[in-house]
Amino acid sequence: MTENTSPIFEESFDEDSETIGNYHRMAAHHFSACARHHMAAALADDEGHDEAAAHHAHLAYRHQLNGVQYAEIAVLESEGMDEEFDLPAEIEAL
């Protein structure tokens, strides 16, 4: 994790364990970092620091992408690929 990681993430995150809970924690970590970088970009923009604003905006976007990926993995893992679904008869025949 990063130096700005919340103690909540540090306490409950086990890097060696790929659990659904850890995927949710990583998603939360990245979304939290995304928000911090957006706030930093806003402050930099307010102060006229265009380069810093662009840099923080880019980092926010990267964290957003990572957060979405972890959230998607958590949902896909929790649903499972082996679950049975009730499909209409015309689709079952395919």
Secondary structure, DSSP 4 states (H G I P E B T S, - for coil): --TT--HHHHHH--TT---HHHHHHHHHHHHHHHHHHHHHHHHHHHTT-HHHHHHHHHHHHHHHHHHHHHHHHHHHHHH-SS------HHHHT-
